[in-house]
Amino acid sequence: MHLSREYRYQYSRYADDLTFSFNSSYFFYRNFYSGGKLRLPNKLRNAITSFHGTESFELNEDKSFYSCSFSRQLVTGVVCNQKTNIKREQYRRLRSTLHRLSNGDIEGAMGCYYGKTIAKLTDAERGMFEASLRGSLDFYKSLIKDPWTSGPLMRLGSLYNKTKPENMPTFPVALQQDSLLYLEGDDGEENSFEGLGFYLPGYGLVTAWHVICDAVSHDKTSREIKLFSSDKTPLAIFRFGNEVVQDNKHDAAILQDVPPAILRNIPLLPSNMDLLTKGDRISAYQHHFSKSRFSFELHSGDLLRVGEPSEEGTLCYTNCSFRHGMSGGPVFNGLGQVVGIAHTATEHGKLGSFLPLRDCVRSTDVYGEWLLF
């Protein structure tokens, strides 16, 4: 400690890697730099090499280096300038590996991941490839303070989930639209309705009550709604029970007993039950329909006003562009957490309201029969 005060550095250590950090470059150049080279003060060198006698460290001059604040700073292979991250070349290697997997080129993906030609891959490397690739993504995630705000990590997660083996769990951090569920049905009079939903762990499939109420109230014969994933894959049909009554006036419903098979390949969204305050940034997705696929467009805005608590819940009003088909979809805060569901749109979509998540979970539980495709 006395040396750190004398030379004005902060010291950290991982195994035999020693790191010295400075709040000012002045003290570094004054005490640790000479003749264009890194130079440790004699007191510090002796403390490292002689303090414990034969058990002291031996400096490896070839691996000793320094880096300035305007260049990439590495500690044990981790970038740690303003925030921790993986190296850019590691990210590119992971991205290239996953792109090759998405194209069905497993051998090429292995070669890219290990940095070898296919002929030089060992049996051990081939056998450990899937686990090692997942481990690399998990390590990347561990370095990011708020993973659901990291676009690069979310894009890699989405690629991985589309190419992963069936026996591997879904990577939790992925593009938000991968977690959206599309609900579609009709009211028994050939009038179709649609909306969005998502699965909230511990509760069920959350959507807006008005998305499903036509099927519940008017379609007396089939009383069902179809469920699709975000890539337009048919997942299931939900047939409502005979007695479905709205418990309160909150415009939300929670479909219960969702089969695990539906959730197997759907990343779960992080959530936050706290009520937002005026000026907070929010966002929500609008889906666009085509014959072959769905596409999603992100709309963002600010929270303009928090309404008074009422029988309908504490509605929040925003200038985020809510449009037809967004009802029941998740509303996100700036950290990528679900804080509510889209409720209504007004003035040609220029203004809208959403129901806070804490009101959604106090809404109607809906039971019925799930028929998997």
Secondary structure as the mmCIF struct_conf table of DSSP 4:
data_model
#
loop_
_struct_conf.conf_type_id
_struct_conf.id
_struct_conf.beg_label_comp_id
_struct_conf.beg_label_asym_id
_struct_conf.beg_label_seq_id
_struct_conf.end_label_comp_id
_struct_conf.end_label_asym_id
_struct_conf.end_label_seq_id
HELX_RH_AL_P HELX_RH_AL_P1 HIS A 2 TYR A 7
TURN_TY1_P TURN_TY1_P1 ARG A 8 ARG A 8
STRN STRN1 GLN A 10 TYR A 14
TURN_TY1_P TURN_TY1_P2 ALA A 15 ASP A 16
STRN STRN2 ASP A 17 SER A 21
BEND BEND1 ASN A 23 ASN A 23
HELX_RH_AL_P HELX_RH_AL_P2 SER A 25 ASN A 31
BEND BEND2 PHE A 32 PHE A 32
STRN STRN3 TYR A 33 SER A 34
TURN_TY1_P TURN_TY1_P3 GLY A 35 GLY A 36
STRN STRN4 LYS A 37 LEU A 38
HELX_RH_AL_P HELX_RH_AL_P3 ASN A 42 THR A 49
TURN_TY1_P TURN_TY1_P4 SER A 50 HIS A 52
HELX_RH_3T_P HELX_RH_3T_P1 GLY A 53 GLU A 55
BEND BEND3 SER A 56 SER A 56
HELX_RH_3T_P HELX_RH_3T_P2 GLU A 61 LYS A 63
TURN_TY1_P TURN_TY1_P5 SER A 69 PHE A 70
BEND BEND4 SER A 71 SER A 71
STRN STRN5 LEU A 74 VAL A 75
TURN_TY1_P TURN_TY1_P6 THR A 76 GLY A 77
STRN STRN6 VAL A 78 CYS A 80
BEND BEND5 ASN A 81 LYS A 83
STRN STRN7 THR A 84 ASN A 85
HELX_RH_AL_P HELX_RH_AL_P4 ARG A 88 SER A 102
TURN_TY1_P TURN_TY1_P7 ASN A 103 GLY A 104
HELX_RH_AL_P HELX_RH_AL_P5 ILE A 106 TYR A 114
TURN_TY1_P TURN_TY1_P8 GLY A 115 GLY A 115
BEND BEND6 LYS A 116 LYS A 116
HELX_RH_3T_P HELX_RH_3T_P3 ILE A 118 LYS A 120
HELX_RH_AL_P HELX_RH_AL_P6 ASP A 123 LEU A 143
BEND BEND7 LYS A 145 ASP A 146
HELX_RH_3T_P HELX_RH_3T_P4 PRO A 147 THR A 149
HELX_RH_AL_P HELX_RH_AL_P7 GLY A 151 THR A 163
BEND BEND8 LYS A 164 LYS A 164
TURN_TY1_P TURN_TY1_P9 GLU A 166 ASN A 167
BEND BEND9 MET A 168 MET A 168
HELX_LH_PP_P HELX_LH_PP_P1 PRO A 169 PHE A 171
BEND BEND10 PRO A 172 PRO A 172
HELX_RH_3T_P HELX_RH_3T_P5 GLN A 176 SER A 179
STRN STRN8 LEU A 181 ASP A 186
BEND BEND11 GLY A 188 GLU A 190
STRN STRN9 SER A 192 LEU A 200
TURN_TY1_P TURN_TY1_P10 PRO A 201 TYR A 203
STRN STRN10 GLY A 204 THR A 207
HELX_RH_AL_P HELX_RH_AL_P8 TRP A 209 SER A 217
TURN_TY1_P TURN_TY1_P11 HIS A 218 HIS A 218
TURN_TY1_P TURN_TY1_P12 LYS A 220 SER A 222
STRN STRN11 GLU A 224 PHE A 228
TURN_TY1_P TURN_TY1_P13 SER A 230 ASP A 231
STRN STRN12 PRO A 234 PHE A 240
HELX_LH_PP_P HELX_LH_PP_P2 GLY A 241 GLY A 241
BEND BEND12 ASN A 242 ASN A 242
BEND BEND13 ASP A 247 LYS A 249
BEND BEND14 ASP A 251 ASP A 251
STRN STRN13 ALA A 253 LEU A 255
HELX_RH_AL_P HELX_RH_AL_P9 PRO A 260 LEU A 263
TURN_TY1_P TURN_TY1_P14 ARG A 264 ASN A 265
BEND BEND15 ILE A 266 ILE A 266
HELX_LH_PP_P HELX_LH_PP_P3 PRO A 267 PRO A 270
STRN STRN14 SER A 271 SER A 271
BEND BEND16 ASP A 274 ASP A 274
HELX_LH_PP_P HELX_LH_PP_P4 LEU A 275 LEU A 276
TURN_TY1_P TURN_TY1_P15 LYS A 278 GLY A 279
STRN STRN15 ARG A 281 PHE A 289
BEND BEND17 LYS A 291 SER A 292
STRN STRN16 PHE A 294 VAL A 306
HELX_LH_PP_P HELX_LH_PP_P5 GLY A 307 PRO A 309
TURN_TY1_P TURN_TY1_P16 GLU A 311 GLU A 312
STRN STRN17 CYS A 316 THR A 318
BEND BEND18 CYS A 320 CYS A 320
TURN_TY1_P TURN_TY1_P17 HIS A 324 GLY A 325
TURN_TY1_P TURN_TY1_P18 SER A 327 GLY A 328
STRN STRN18 PRO A 330 PHE A 332
TURN_TY1_P TURN_TY1_P19 GLY A 334 LEU A 335
BEND BEND19 GLY A 336 GLY A 336
STRN STRN19 VAL A 338 THR A 346
TURN_TY1_P TURN_TY1_P20 GLU A 347 LYS A 350
STRN STRN20 LEU A 351 PRO A 356
HELX_RH_AL_P HELX_RH_AL_P10 LEU A 357 CYS A 360
TURN_TY1_P TURN_TY1_P21 VAL A 361 ARG A 362
BEND BEND20 SER A 363 SER A 363
STRN STRN21 THR A 364 VAL A 366
STRN STRN22 GLY A 368 LEU A 372
#
